[in-house]
Amino acid sequence: MKKNFLIVGMGAALVDILANVSDDTLTEIGSPKGSMSLISDREAFAIEEKITVLEQAPGGSTANTVAGIAALDFATGFIGKIGADPLGEFLTADMERLKTNFTAPTNLDAPTGRSIVLITPDSERTMHTLLGASGSITPNDLDEDMLANTAILFSEAYLWDSPSGAEAFRAAAAIVRANGGKVALSLADPFCVERHHASLESDLHQNVDIVLANQAEAKAMFGTDNKTQLATAVRSFSIEAAITMGADGAILISTDEVTEVAAEAVDNIVDLTGAGDQFAAGFLAGIGSGKDIKASGRMGAISAASIITHVGARPQVDIRASLVAAGLM
């Protein structure tokens, strides 16, 4: 049955604040390279005093993926909470630009969330996230009609950092699956997986059809990054998975197949921010439009390769044209 929305994302509605920093500055701030750290208002202000802002952009891992899918001309939606402030208005205007149906209840007691993304000379990104209003999403914030008309609900393990986020995810997943849709979950960050391992494990068994992760996240969740053992572990949950391996491509695991897709060659890597988010965009667009897992993985690889040629986590080049040229759209 055809759904009105190919993908509806549910996650943190954030503004990304990007800055180039030296390794010494990152060491001074004290966060592990490549990690995502939750920070307070005071910590956010302290970091901002040490950096020169390169760019301010709409962000949030799941929202970045939704933006990538919207750029491919698929119907999308997003559920996320914002504050009653200029950053909330900024995010709302951007969703309107993307033609994404934005369910954005307002929290009058918290600011719109933001993620300070620090980019070191090796192009790695380290994120410091102030959840703000985005961390207060509840089951009452869901658009049940939109979810009933969703082919794939896509969410992020970062929701488990919110007291009510996991509960809201489970409620949304139940609506989507009851109406014939699927649920995909990004493991988001190995530290996040470690914080919430038991809860996430339960949800993979009960509420998820597809999991997306990189090698570090997969190892944190499944206890291994060995390809054969990983496939066995994923299948024990009766789910499918796409595990990205950087320059080594991705391993794709379904109930009856384990295959790999190569990474696309990129002459000049500028910024790795958003590579995983855009792999998810291409992959889920493929799955949602009926492609097999191998073709969907190739769509993910092309989308990821396109995003790392420029600064920022959202498409600035015509990824759809690249997919058309590859015979995938």
C-alpha positions, 0 to 999 in steps of 0.5 A: 500500500502506497504511503503519503510519506516515504520517510518520516524522521523523529529526532533532535531538532537542532541548529549546527554551529560549525567551527574549524579547530586545532587538535590542541584546542580540542584537547583543551576542551576535553572531548574525545575526538569523534564523539558526541557529548551532551553539554549544559548551557554554561558548557556551550557558552564556554566552548563558543568563547574558544572558537570562531564560528564558520557556519550556522546551519539546520542540523540534527542527525535524523533531520540531516537524513530527512533533508537528504531524502527531501533533496531526492524529491521524496515526500518527507516529514519530521517530528521534533520539538523546538523553543519559542525563539529565533533558532526555532523559527530558523528551523521551521523556515528550513523545513518549509524550504525542504517541503518537509511536513514539520510537526514541531510543538513548542517548549516555552521553557527551553531554548531550541537545541544546538550542536557545536561541531568542531572540525579538526585538520584531519576532517574528523568532527566532534560534536557537543550537543545542547538538547534544549527543547529537542530533549523534551519530545513526548508521545503527546507530540506525535502526529498520528495521521502522518505516522499512519501514512509513513512507509519508513519511520527513521529515528536516532539513538540520541533520543534515548538521552531524553527522559521521554524520547525513547517512550515517544519513539516506541509510541511512534514505531507502534503506529507505523508498524500497525499500519504496515510501515517499517522502522529504521534506527541509527545507533548514532554514536558508540558512547550513546550506545554504551549509555543505553545498551540494555534499552536499545537491545530491547528495542532492536528485538521489539520495535526496529526493522532496520538498523544503521551504524558505523563500525564503532557503533556496531561493535558497541551494540553487538560486541564485535566488528568482525563481519561474519560475527556481526552478521550472525549478531544482527540476524539474532534480532531478526532485523536488517542492517547497513554498517558503514566502514568509512573508506572500506564501504559498507556491509549490508545484512538482510535475513537471506543475504550478506553483501558489501558495497564499496565506498565511492572515490572522492578526490578531495575530502573536505569535511566528514560531517554528515557522511553517515547521515547522508549514507542513511538518506540514500540507503533508506530512499532506496529501501523505501522506493523498493530497491534491493539492499545492494542497490540501496547500499550503492545509493547510500555510498554515492550520497555519502561521497557527495556530502564530504566534498564540502563543509556541512552535513546537508547536500549542496550538490545535486545528489539526485543527478549522481544517482540518475547517472548511476542508473539508480533513480 
